[in-house]
Amino acid sequence: MPRNTVRPLGAGATRRPTHITFVAAAAGLVLASAACGDEAGQENHEDFDGAKFSNPTNVDNEWMSLKPGTRWVWEGTTVDDDEVLPHRVVINVTDLTKVIGGVESVVTWDLDYSDGELVEAELAFFAQDDDGNVWRMGEYPEEYEDGEFVVAPAWVHGVEGAVAGISMRADPKVGTPSYSQGWGPGVDFTDRGKVHEFVDEVCVPLDCYKNVLVIDESSLSEPDAHQFKYWAKGAGNVRVGWAGEGEKTQEVLELISMKQLDEEGLAEVRAGARALEKGAYERSKDVYGETPPLQQRGGEK
């Protein structure tokens, strides 16, 4: 998903409405003096080594754990043509995996609603390396308008020059350089992240959280648009904020629900992800078509 759509679990968005955004001024945030990725000599993408993923589907990073059956729901607003619209995002961790660049990856099935209408559905892929960093291996988003398919700007590591990026560091620290959250030149996916600060406490409708990590996200194509994602240990992304003259959608979202699905719910999620993949092989033959089918954990296809 290109940058104007902030995806709560990772990189997110510059061409669509963002997913979780909180008014930065209200949070007292100040724009970083430089855009993410502008450090002198900074490479556009990370060095990826598939040999360093011995147990990649065990994503247990304390900031971004991806346990099969977990469902997060965020609600808020976004701006579209100067109109503030209600926004809702649902992210489901499936019990499916996909091998990307030789690395077995966790699959999430994400649904994005604007003013009650589904405007995007996405399959996103994550893997954790042996140091505990969570990588975004690619994504297949479908965008809709008035219920009709519009476009599917997919990127997948190893296809058409795309390179996986970091969704969450194992040990995020203030003052460290920015990092690529994925490099998809074919669809202008150039998102970058940088640790902005730690906040003593953040309260959202679901709960209050201590020692919250704030990541400043931007992109090479929109350096004056910033989104701030708030991460709490054990809960994940609980809020996202924004700043910058280039931030057009000004989305506001906060976590309202986090639960573990039962077997019936997980089966429904699995079916939804597989249905989206079926269309992906038809609509993205040059990118998604280069990947093997989703596989259920335990070997069932």
Short mmCIF file of the C-alpha atoms (twelve columns), coordinates in Angstrom:
data_MODEL
# 
_entry.id   MODEL 
# 
loop_
_atom_site.group_PDB 
_atom_site.id 
_atom_site.type_symbol 
_atom_site.label_atom_id 
_atom_site.label_alt_id 
_atom_site.label_comp_id 
_atom_site.label_asym_id 
_atom_site.label_seq_id 
_atom_site.Cartn_x 
_atom_site.Cartn_y 
_atom_site.Cartn_z 
_atom_site.pdbx_PDB_model_num 
ATOM 1   C CA . MET A 1   0.000   0.000   0.000   1 
ATOM 2   C CA . PRO A 2   1.514   3.281   -1.009  1 
ATOM 3   C CA . ARG A 3   1.735   6.162   1.421   1 
ATOM 4   C CA . ASN A 4   -1.536  8.056   1.826   1 
ATOM 5   C CA . THR A 5   -3.005  5.075   3.446   1 
ATOM 6   C CA . VAL A 6   -1.522  4.423   6.774   1 
ATOM 7   C CA . ARG A 7   -1.653  0.787   7.513   1 
ATOM 8   C CA . PRO A 8   -1.641  0.288   11.282  1 
ATOM 9   C CA . LEU A 9   0.634   -2.752  11.063  1 
ATOM 10  C CA . GLY A 10  3.357   -1.310  8.996   1 
ATOM 11  C CA . ALA A 11  4.150   0.890   6.187   1 
ATOM 12  C CA . GLY A 12  1.461   2.707   4.859   1 
ATOM 13  C CA . ALA A 13  0.395   5.009   2.393   1 
ATOM 14  C CA . THR A 14  0.916   7.804   0.187   1 
ATOM 15  C CA . ARG A 15  -1.668  7.666   -2.400  1 
ATOM 16  C CA . ARG A 16  -4.760  6.748   -0.465  1 
ATOM 17  C CA . PRO A 17  -6.386  7.919   2.729   1 
ATOM 18  C CA . THR A 18  -4.355  7.008   5.760   1 
ATOM 19  C CA . HIS A 19  -5.525  4.480   8.262   1 
ATOM 20  C CA . ILE A 20  -4.669  5.707   11.676  1 
ATOM 21  C CA . THR A 21  -4.026  9.316   12.176  1 
ATOM 22  C CA . PHE A 22  -4.143  11.567  15.167  1 
ATOM 23  C CA . VAL A 23  -3.897  15.359  14.977  1 
ATOM 24  C CA . ALA A 24  -0.243  15.917  15.674  1 
ATOM 25  C CA . ALA A 25  -0.656  19.377  17.102  1 
ATOM 26  C CA . ALA A 26  -2.967  18.008  19.758  1 
ATOM 27  C CA . ALA A 27  -0.325  15.524  20.753  1 
ATOM 28  C CA . GLY A 28  2.293   18.239  20.913  1 
ATOM 29  C CA . LEU A 29  4.378   16.634  18.212  1 
ATOM 30  C CA . VAL A 30  6.891   18.658  16.290  1 
ATOM 31  C CA . LEU A 31  8.011   17.815  12.811  1 
ATOM 32  C CA . ALA A 32  11.444  16.347  12.625  1 
ATOM 33  C CA . SER A 33  13.939  18.806  11.209  1 
ATOM 34  C CA . ALA A 34  14.470  16.542  8.231   1 
ATOM 35  C CA . ALA A 35  12.302  14.072  6.363   1 
ATOM 36  C CA . CYS A 36  12.783  10.356  6.934   1 
ATOM 37  C CA . GLY A 37  15.483  8.977   4.730   1 
ATOM 38  C CA . ASP A 38  17.327  12.232  4.102   1 
ATOM 39  C CA . GLU A 39  20.475  11.263  6.003   1 
ATOM 40  C CA . ALA A 40  23.538  11.819  3.873   1 
ATOM 41  C CA . GLY A 41  24.356  8.700   1.935   1 
ATOM 42  C CA . GLN A 42  21.216  6.863   3.079   1 
ATOM 43  C CA . GLU A 43  20.325  3.991   0.762   1 
ATOM 44  C CA . ASN A 44  16.801  3.842   -0.595  1 
ATOM 45  C CA . HIS A 45  16.260  0.296   0.652   1 
ATOM 46  C CA . GLU A 46  17.550  -2.078  3.299   1 
ATOM 47  C CA . ASP A 47  20.069  -4.866  2.818   1 
ATOM 48  C CA . PHE A 48  17.950  -8.003  2.940   1 
ATOM 49  C CA . ASP A 49  19.487  -11.399 3.746   1 
ATOM 50  C CA . GLY A 50  17.072  -14.307 3.481   1 
ATOM 51  C CA . ALA A 51  19.552  -16.576 5.251   1 
ATOM 52  C CA . LYS A 52  18.858  -14.765 8.539   1 
ATOM 53  C CA . PHE A 53  15.274  -16.027 8.823   1 
ATOM 54  C CA . SER A 54  15.369  -19.409 10.569  1 
ATOM 55  C CA . ASN A 55  11.855  -19.143 12.094  1 
ATOM 56  C CA . PRO A 56  10.246  -16.269 10.174  1 
ATOM 57  C CA . THR A 57  6.569   -16.915 10.962  1 
ATOM 58  C CA . ASN A 58  7.128   -16.707 14.724  1 
ATOM 59  C CA . VAL A 59  6.537   -12.951 14.835  1 
ATOM 60  C CA . ASP A 60  6.767   -12.265 18.571  1 
ATOM 61  C CA . ASN A 61  8.390   -8.821  18.577  1 
ATOM 62  C CA . GLU A 62  7.109   -7.149  21.769  1 
ATOM 63  C CA . TRP A 63  5.948   -4.077  19.806  1 
ATOM 64  C CA . MET A 64  4.468   -5.928  16.840  1 
ATOM 65  C CA . SER A 65  3.394   -9.470  17.616  1 
ATOM 66  C CA . LEU A 66  1.420   -11.270 14.885  1 
ATOM 67  C CA . LYS A 67  -0.399  -14.222 16.418  1 
ATOM 68  C CA . PRO A 68  -2.767  -16.062 14.048  1 
ATOM 69  C CA . GLY A 69  -6.366  -15.162 14.803  1 
ATOM 70  C CA . THR A 70  -5.672  -11.691 16.192  1 
ATOM 71  C CA . ARG A 71  -8.046  -8.983  14.993  1 
ATOM 72  C CA . TRP A 72  -7.543  -5.241  15.513  1 
ATOM 73  C CA . VAL A 73  -10.196 -2.609  14.778  1 
ATOM 74  C CA . TRP A 74  -9.521  1.133   14.545  1 
ATOM 75  C CA . GLU A 75  -12.008 3.953   14.036  1 
ATOM 76  C CA . GLY A 76  -11.686 7.644   13.287  1 
ATOM 77  C CA . THR A 77  -11.971 10.063  10.379  1 
ATOM 78  C CA . THR A 78  -10.226 11.048  7.175   1 
ATOM 79  C CA . VAL A 79  -10.456 14.072  4.888   1 
ATOM 80  C CA . ASP A 80  -11.568 13.666  1.274   1 
ATOM 81  C CA . ASP A 81  -12.124 16.763  -0.896  1 
ATOM 82  C CA . ASP A 82  -12.331 18.918  2.247   1 
ATOM 83  C CA . GLU A 83  -15.025 16.648  3.694   1 
ATOM 84  C CA . VAL A 84  -14.393 14.792  6.960   1 
ATOM 85  C CA . LEU A 85  -15.574 11.193  6.633   1 
ATOM 86  C CA . PRO A 86  -15.814 8.358   9.175   1 
ATOM 87  C CA . HIS A 87  -13.103 5.750   8.728   1 
ATOM 88  C CA . ARG A 88  -12.751 2.184   9.989   1 
ATOM 89  C CA . VAL A 89  -9.906  -0.298  9.543   1 
ATOM 90  C CA . VAL A 90  -9.913  -4.007  10.397  1 
ATOM 91  C CA . ILE A 91  -6.721  -6.076  10.316  1 
ATOM 92  C CA . ASN A 92  -6.792  -9.851  10.724  1 
ATOM 93  C CA . VAL A 93  -3.766  -12.104 11.226  1 
ATOM 94  C CA . THR A 94  -4.581  -15.245 9.262   1 
ATOM 95  C CA . ASP A 95  -3.277  -18.773 9.771   1 
ATOM 96  C CA . LEU A 96  -1.955  -18.673 6.208   1 
ATOM 97  C CA . THR A 97  1.591   -18.158 4.984   1 
ATOM 98  C CA . LYS A 98  3.230   -17.279 1.686   1 
ATOM 99  C CA . VAL A 99  6.819   -17.916 0.642   1 
ATOM 100 C CA . ILE A 100 8.400   -14.705 -0.651  1 
ATOM 101 C CA . GLY A 101 12.035  -14.600 -1.710  1 
ATOM 102 C CA . GLY A 102 12.526  -17.983 -0.083  1 
ATOM 103 C CA . VAL A 103 11.178  -16.740 3.274   1 
ATOM 104 C CA . GLU A 104 7.902   -18.077 4.679   1 
ATOM 105 C CA . SER A 105 5.824   -15.052 5.661   1 
ATOM 106 C CA . VAL A 106 2.789   -14.360 7.857   1 
ATOM 107 C CA . VAL A 107 -0.283  -13.133 5.985   1 
ATOM 108 C CA . THR A 108 -2.710  -10.453 7.181   1 
ATOM 109 C CA . TRP A 109 -6.058  -9.677  5.573   1 
ATOM 110 C CA . ASP A 110 -6.884  -5.993  5.923   1 
ATOM 111 C CA . LEU A 111 -10.147 -4.144  5.267   1 
ATOM 112 C CA . ASP A 112 -10.474 -0.369  4.993   1 
ATOM 113 C CA . TYR A 113 -13.871 1.377   5.140   1 
ATOM 114 C CA . SER A 114 -14.575 5.035   4.392   1 
ATOM 115 C CA . ASP A 115 -18.034 6.396   5.223   1 
ATOM 116 C CA . GLY A 116 -19.243 2.816   5.612   1 
ATOM 117 C CA . GLU A 117 -18.016 1.693   2.174   1 
ATOM 118 C CA . LEU A 118 -15.182 -0.772  1.573   1 
ATOM 119 C CA . VAL A 119 -12.507 1.218   -0.264  1 
ATOM 120 C CA . GLU A 120 -9.568  -1.170  0.069   1 
ATOM 121 C CA . ALA A 121 -8.833  -4.807  0.824   1 
ATOM 122 C CA . GLU A 122 -5.262  -5.992  1.199   1 
ATOM 123 C CA . LEU A 123 -3.036  -8.984  1.745   1 
ATOM 124 C CA . ALA A 124 0.175   -7.997  3.551   1 
ATOM 125 C CA . PHE A 125 3.172   -10.220 4.291   1 
ATOM 126 C CA . PHE A 126 5.519   -10.123 7.285   1 
ATOM 127 C CA . ALA A 127 8.497   -12.132 8.527   1 
ATOM 128 C CA . GLN A 128 10.723  -11.840 11.592  1 
ATOM 129 C CA . ASP A 129 14.479  -12.246 11.272  1 
ATOM 130 C CA . ASP A 130 16.762  -13.939 13.779  1 
ATOM 131 C CA . ASP A 131 17.554  -10.617 15.467  1 
ATOM 132 C CA . GLY A 132 13.865  -9.928  16.150  1 
ATOM 133 C CA . ASN A 133 13.244  -7.309  13.437  1 
ATOM 134 C CA . VAL A 134 9.883   -7.573  11.664  1 
ATOM 135 C CA . TRP A 135 10.075  -7.154  7.900   1 
ATOM 136 C CA . ARG A 136 7.335   -6.215  5.465   1 
ATOM 137 C CA . MET A 137 7.817   -8.601  2.548   1 
ATOM 138 C CA . GLY A 138 5.267   -7.014  0.237   1 
ATOM 139 C CA . GLU A 139 1.569   -6.373  -0.162  1 
ATOM 140 C CA . TYR A 140 -1.326  -6.777  -2.530  1 
ATOM 141 C CA . PRO A 141 -3.933  -4.009  -2.114  1 
ATOM 142 C CA . GLU A 142 -7.108  -3.673  -4.136  1 
ATOM 143 C CA . GLU A 143 -8.772  -0.269  -4.203  1 
ATOM 144 C CA . TYR A 144 -12.474 0.222   -4.895  1 
ATOM 145 C CA . GLU A 145 -14.797 3.088   -5.742  1 
ATOM 146 C CA . ASP A 146 -18.587 2.750   -5.534  1 
ATOM 147 C CA . GLY A 147 -18.108 -0.969  -5.069  1 
ATOM 148 C CA . GLU A 148 -16.086 -1.367  -8.258  1 
ATOM 149 C CA . PHE A 149 -12.435 -2.429  -8.547  1 
ATOM 150 C CA . VAL A 150 -10.117 0.434   -9.509  1 
ATOM 151 C CA . VAL A 151 -6.465  -0.578  -9.161  1 
ATOM 152 C CA . ALA A 152 -4.129  -3.012  -7.395  1 
ATOM 153 C CA . PRO A 153 -0.698  -1.393  -6.794  1 
ATOM 154 C CA . ALA A 154 1.081   -4.524  -5.566  1 
ATOM 155 C CA . TRP A 155 4.738   -4.891  -4.713  1 
ATOM 156 C CA . VAL A 156 6.510   -8.066  -3.590  1 
ATOM 157 C CA . HIS A 157 10.121  -8.522  -2.509  1 
ATOM 158 C CA . GLY A 158 12.257  -9.810  -5.360  1 
ATOM 159 C CA . VAL A 159 9.813   -8.878  -8.135  1 
ATOM 160 C CA . GLU A 160 10.371  -5.877  -10.434 1 
ATOM 161 C CA . GLY A 161 13.132  -4.470  -8.250  1 
ATOM 162 C CA . ALA A 162 11.134  -4.474  -5.000  1 
ATOM 163 C CA . VAL A 163 12.966  -5.027  -1.702  1 
ATOM 164 C CA . ALA A 164 11.470  -5.909  1.676   1 
ATOM 165 C CA . GLY A 165 11.592  -3.245  4.387   1 
ATOM 166 C CA . ILE A 166 11.512  -3.057  8.157   1 
ATOM 167 C CA . SER A 167 8.129   -2.710  9.864   1 
ATOM 168 C CA . MET A 168 9.501   -2.795  13.408  1 
ATOM 169 C CA . ARG A 169 12.988  -2.853  14.876  1 
ATOM 170 C CA . ALA A 170 13.787  -5.416  17.541  1 
ATOM 171 C CA . ASP A 171 15.061  -2.653  19.804  1 
ATOM 172 C CA . PRO A 172 13.837  0.762   18.579  1 
ATOM 173 C CA . LYS A 173 15.799  3.725   19.954  1 
ATOM 174 C CA . VAL A 174 15.543  7.482   19.595  1 
ATOM 175 C CA . GLY A 175 18.361  8.984   17.532  1 
ATOM 176 C CA . THR A 176 18.903  6.020   15.231  1 
ATOM 177 C CA . PRO A 177 18.832  6.508   11.439  1 
ATOM 178 C CA . SER A 178 15.659  6.167   9.411   1 
ATOM 179 C CA . TYR A 179 14.983  2.897   7.643   1 
ATOM 180 C CA . SER A 180 13.129  1.740   4.560   1 
ATOM 181 C CA . GLN A 181 9.739   0.164   5.255   1 
ATOM 182 C CA . GLY A 182 9.714   -1.346  1.804   1 
ATOM 183 C CA . TRP A 183 10.941  -0.424  -1.642  1 
ATOM 184 C CA . GLY A 184 8.475   -0.883  -4.494  1 
ATOM 185 C CA . PRO A 185 9.652   1.334   -7.364  1 
ATOM 186 C CA . GLY A 186 7.014   -0.036  -9.716  1 
ATOM 187 C CA . VAL A 187 4.209   1.495   -7.621  1 
ATOM 188 C CA . ASP A 188 6.153   4.371   -6.032  1 
ATOM 189 C CA . PHE A 189 6.263   2.714   -2.614  1 
ATOM 190 C CA . THR A 190 9.133   4.541   -0.881  1 
ATOM 191 C CA . ASP A 191 8.002   4.675   2.753   1 
ATOM 192 C CA . ARG A 192 10.509  5.259   5.513   1 
ATOM 193 C CA . GLY A 193 10.295  5.164   9.301   1 
ATOM 194 C CA . LYS A 194 12.264  6.744   12.128  1 
ATOM 195 C CA . VAL A 195 11.926  6.508   15.894  1 
ATOM 196 C CA . HIS A 196 10.519  9.880   16.946  1 
ATOM 197 C CA . GLU A 197 10.059  9.589   20.701  1 
ATOM 198 C CA . PHE A 198 8.616   7.604   23.596  1 
ATOM 199 C CA . VAL A 199 5.461   8.923   25.268  1 
ATOM 200 C CA . ASP A 200 4.774   8.222   28.956  1 
ATOM 201 C CA . GLU A 201 1.103   7.381   28.417  1 
ATOM 202 C CA . VAL A 202 -1.403  7.265   25.561  1 
ATOM 203 C CA . CYS A 203 -5.125  6.588   26.063  1 
ATOM 204 C CA . VAL A 204 -7.422  5.360   23.284  1 
ATOM 205 C CA . PRO A 205 -10.967 3.966   23.504  1 
ATOM 206 C CA . LEU A 206 -9.729  0.433   24.175  1 
ATOM 207 C CA . ASP A 207 -7.273  1.212   27.010  1 
ATOM 208 C CA . CYS A 208 -4.442  3.388   28.299  1 
ATOM 209 C CA . TYR A 209 -0.863  2.374   27.546  1 
ATOM 210 C CA . LYS A 210 2.472   3.276   29.143  1 
ATOM 211 C CA . ASN A 211 5.840   3.948   27.496  1 
ATOM 212 C CA . VAL A 212 4.420   4.245   23.978  1 
ATOM 213 C CA . LEU A 213 6.784   4.219   20.999  1 
ATOM 214 C CA . VAL A 214 6.142   6.847   18.295  1 
ATOM 215 C CA . ILE A 215 7.421   6.186   14.771  1 
ATOM 216 C CA . ASP A 216 7.573   9.083   12.285  1 
ATOM 217 C CA . GLU A 217 6.725   7.826   8.797   1 
ATOM 218 C CA . SER A 218 7.248   9.670   5.537   1 
ATOM 219 C CA . SER A 219 8.199   8.817   1.961   1 
ATOM 220 C CA . LEU A 220 10.730  9.931   -0.599  1 
ATOM 221 C CA . SER A 221 7.920   11.080  -2.874  1 
ATOM 222 C CA . GLU A 222 6.141   13.104  -0.144  1 
ATOM 223 C CA . PRO A 223 8.796   14.381  2.261   1 
ATOM 224 C CA . ASP A 224 6.520   17.079  3.709   1 
ATOM 225 C CA . ALA A 225 3.821   14.582  4.764   1 
ATOM 226 C CA . HIS A 226 4.387   12.812  8.080   1 
ATOM 227 C CA . GLN A 227 2.363   10.219  9.931   1 
ATOM 228 C CA . PHE A 228 3.059   9.251   13.520  1 
ATOM 229 C CA . LYS A 229 2.244   5.704   14.587  1 
ATOM 230 C CA . TYR A 230 1.915   4.986   18.301  1 
ATOM 231 C CA . TRP A 231 2.983   1.497   19.388  1 
ATOM 232 C CA . ALA A 232 2.347   -0.138  22.762  1 
ATOM 233 C CA . LYS A 233 3.979   -3.348  23.931  1 
ATOM 234 C CA . GLY A 234 1.581   -6.254  23.745  1 
ATOM 235 C CA . ALA A 235 -1.068  -4.275  21.856  1 
ATOM 236 C CA . GLY A 236 0.677   -3.050  18.719  1 
ATOM 237 C CA . ASN A 237 -0.343  0.102   16.894  1 
ATOM 238 C CA . VAL A 238 -2.882  1.979   19.031  1 
ATOM 239 C CA . ARG A 239 -3.007  5.349   17.265  1 
ATOM 240 C CA . VAL A 240 -1.475  7.259   14.335  1 
ATOM 241 C CA . GLY A 241 -0.852  10.983  14.073  1 
ATOM 242 C CA . TRP A 242 0.043   13.322  11.263  1 
ATOM 243 C CA . ALA A 243 1.897   16.535  10.528  1 
ATOM 244 C CA . GLY A 244 3.183   18.463  7.545   1 
ATOM 245 C CA . GLU A 245 1.754   20.679  4.817   1 
ATOM 246 C CA . GLY A 246 1.762   17.767  2.391   1 
ATOM 247 C CA . GLU A 247 -0.454  15.538  4.552   1 
ATOM 248 C CA . LYS A 248 -3.744  15.795  2.669   1 
ATOM 249 C CA . THR A 249 -5.965  13.118  4.211   1 
ATOM 250 C CA . GLN A 250 -5.347  14.048  7.874   1 
ATOM 251 C CA . GLU A 251 -6.724  10.749  9.037   1 
ATOM 252 C CA . VAL A 252 -7.579  10.195  12.682  1 
ATOM 253 C CA . LEU A 253 -7.873  6.622   13.941  1 
ATOM 254 C CA . GLU A 254 -7.616  4.998   17.363  1 
ATOM 255 C CA . LEU A 255 -7.745  1.392   18.482  1 
ATOM 256 C CA . ILE A 256 -11.215 0.373   19.669  1 
ATOM 257 C CA . SER A 257 -10.922 -3.422  19.721  1 
ATOM 258 C CA . MET A 258 -8.324  -6.188  19.875  1 
ATOM 259 C CA . LYS A 259 -9.423  -9.795  20.217  1 
ATOM 260 C CA . GLN A 260 -8.573  -13.392 19.416  1 
ATOM 261 C CA . LEU A 261 -10.905 -15.020 16.877  1 
ATOM 262 C CA . ASP A 262 -12.468 -18.422 17.496  1 
ATOM 263 C CA . GLU A 263 -12.148 -21.251 14.962  1 
ATOM 264 C CA . GLU A 264 -15.212 -20.110 13.032  1 
ATOM 265 C CA . GLY A 265 -13.952 -16.534 12.845  1 
ATOM 266 C CA . LEU A 266 -10.494 -17.662 11.746  1 
ATOM 267 C CA . ALA A 267 -12.046 -19.823 9.020   1 
ATOM 268 C CA . GLU A 268 -13.958 -16.790 7.711   1 
ATOM 269 C CA . VAL A 269 -10.761 -14.743 7.638   1 
ATOM 270 C CA . ARG A 270 -8.937  -17.540 5.827   1 
ATOM 271 C CA . ALA A 271 -11.693 -17.698 3.213   1 
ATOM 272 C CA . GLY A 272 -11.613 -13.931 2.726   1 
ATOM 273 C CA . ALA A 273 -7.860  -13.919 2.196   1 
ATOM 274 C CA . ARG A 274 -8.036  -16.751 -0.300  1 
ATOM 275 C CA . ALA A 275 -10.818 -15.041 -2.220  1 
ATOM 276 C CA . LEU A 276 -8.710  -11.889 -2.490  1 
ATOM 277 C CA . GLU A 277 -5.738  -13.946 -3.684  1 
ATOM 278 C CA . LYS A 278 -7.849  -15.546 -6.409  1 
ATOM 279 C CA . GLY A 279 -8.436  -12.129 -7.899  1 
ATOM 280 C CA . ALA A 280 -4.814  -11.159 -7.359  1 
ATOM 281 C CA . TYR A 281 -3.568  -13.826 -9.736  1 
ATOM 282 C CA . GLU A 282 -5.790  -12.380 -12.447 1 
ATOM 283 C CA . ARG A 283 -5.213  -8.677  -11.774 1 
ATOM 284 C CA . SER A 284 -1.506  -8.716  -10.915 1 
ATOM 285 C CA . LYS A 285 0.004   -11.393 -13.114 1 
ATOM 286 C CA . ASP A 286 3.396   -9.694  -13.422 1 
ATOM 287 C CA . VAL A 287 3.831   -9.196  -9.653  1 
ATOM 288 C CA . TYR A 288 1.545   -11.313 -7.501  1 
ATOM 289 C CA . GLY A 289 1.508   -13.940 -10.214 1 
ATOM 290 C CA . GLU A 290 5.196   -14.534 -9.500  1 
ATOM 291 C CA . THR A 291 4.434   -15.826 -5.979  1 
ATOM 292 C CA . PRO A 292 3.307   -19.316 -4.872  1 
ATOM 293 C CA . PRO A 293 -0.229  -19.767 -3.480  1 
ATOM 294 C CA . LEU A 294 -1.150  -19.144 0.127   1 
ATOM 295 C CA . GLN A 295 -0.684  -22.174 2.352   1 
ATOM 296 C CA . GLN A 296 -2.317  -22.928 5.664   1 
ATOM 297 C CA . ARG A 297 0.027   -23.529 8.576   1 
ATOM 298 C CA . GLY A 298 0.551   -27.235 8.910   1 
ATOM 299 C CA . GLY A 299 0.870   -27.782 5.163   1 
ATOM 300 C CA . GLU A 300 -2.731  -27.669 3.922   1 
ATOM 301 C CA . LYS A 301 -3.071  -25.587 0.756   1 
# 
